[in-house]
Amino acid sequence: MKKIDHFVYPSFFIPFKKSRKPLRFFGYIFLSLISCISPFDVTTTYQQGLVVQGMITDQPGPYLVTLSSTIPINNQLGESGAVTGATIVIRDDQGEQETLIEKSPGNYYTQTIQGVVGGTYSITITTSDGNSYQSTDEKILPVGDFSNLRFEFVQNEPAGVNQQITSTNGFNIYLDSEVLPEQKGLVWWRWTGTFQILTFPSLHTVPGNGKVITPVPAPPLCSGYIVSHGMLQYYTPCSCCDCWVSQYNQIPIISNPNLVNNGKINDLNIAFIEANRRTMYNKYYLEIDQYSVSQVVYTFWKNVQTQLNNSSNLFQIPPAKTGGNLIGTTPHALPVTGYFAASAVKTHSIEMSQLDVPYPILPIDTLAMSCTQVFPNSTTQKPLFW
């Protein structure tokens, strides 16, 4: 069997906004391919490397740069691979610079710097082992705006399938985009969706012991209930019943320059939002960002997009490494993958509710656990836009 040279497991990070959390993707593929076929042995070699992700925009910071390391394919996939203790400096073309602050493992934030259109920015990274890395200079190009943000409901199956816990029915989201001449047809979009859920942690139970056959109440403290003499007793409002869940696009969304017509991209299908009894419990808030992007960063996302799209084909020739716009500048620097981008940004949002679904949505199902445990990327803090 042919060997896989190495496997990268970085964070597919949605940067720049403090409320956004990392998602994972298989930077170099094939583990997900074996889920639908008989197991087989995979012989691998492993090459250690550094993964960098970050951006500066023309909107107020703080901005975020994440550092992680490649992880062998036979490691636990839950490992973070965070690279800590590094020094990261952002510099601009006016001679100003700022050293980022590591606020959590592998996550480095700016404090005061703000990007401006026309400005040029770069980063240098020095890791705790003394190796250094440098990005190319990235200029913040102006970005066109987008308009006519709209949705169209698509019904692919009967309303009651799977009790509406999951559904193939939902909303196709479309927009019309303006592409400025300076962008040369290169546009990058990302979206964040937010919905509210309700859970019932007071109903959580554990199996009974030898004397008690029926399940025993065991609510977490955040439920607002305690167990006294085998009975539930209310003592404070629940702090983990209501959550707001964030979702993100799983594959990079970038333009096809060949489809830009007179500086316009019309009827772009930017997202599909599933309509089920959880996502539509209250409403769904979708925020879309449109970025300008340099050719080198565009190529990076194009490679990632190709790699992810090809991952469903077991016999697909492995794509080229994703690369990026950073290089090692010391003799023993590790191979580096990723990007540091500079961009202008335009942002718009849209909401969908139960009234936009052409059939009744069932009430939220009963989940007997803390809402923060039901979905990743959830918080009990109500968003400002809600």
Buried (B, 14 or more C-beta within 10 A) or exposed (E): EEEBEBBBBBBBBBBBBEBBBBBBBBBBBBBEBEEEEEEEEBEBEBEEBBBBBBBBBBBEBBBBBBBBBBBBBEEEEEEBBBBBEBBBEBBBEEEEBBEBEBEEBBBBBBEEBBBBBEBBBBBBBBBEEEBBBBBBBBBBBBBBEBEEBEBEBEBEEEBEBEEBEEBBBBBBBBBBBBBBEBBBBBBBBBBBBBBBBBBBBBBBEEEEEEEEEEEEBEBBEBBBBBEEEEEBEEEEEBBBBBBBBBBBBEEBBBBEBEEBEEEEBEEBEBBBBBBBBBBBBBBBBBBBBBBBBBEBBBBBBBBBBBBBEBBEEEEBEEBEBBBBBBEBEBEEBBBBBBBBBBBBBBEBBBEBEBEBBEEEBBEBBEBBBBBBBBBEBBBBEEEEEE
